[in-house]
Amino acid sequence: MATLPTPPGDLPPEDLFLGHLKLIEEVISHCCRRSHFSREEVEDFGGHVKCRLIEDDHAIWRPSAEAD
């Protein structure tokens, strides 16, 4: 099984988000196409995903204290 590369730890979470924004949008588009979302649903879903990724000062991009 292939392992995914780990993101550089010296980049701020905001830069990680912005650096991967094109990929994030491509994944959102792919998911929406597979689910046959309407244009409005695509916009709502994409906005929701991006909001979740930046909420709590980009917390999801920071390593977890519980990770081994």
JOMOVEN-V818786 format. One record per residue. SS is DSSP state (H for helix, E for strand, - for the rest). Layout:
SS
SS
This chain:
-
-
-
-
-
-
-
-
-
-
-
-
H
H
H
H
H
H
H
-
H
H
H
H
H
H
H
H
H
H
H
H
H
H
-
-
-
-
H
H
H
H
H
H
H
H
H
H
H
H
H
H
H
H
H
H
H
H
H
H
H
-
-
-
-
-
-
-
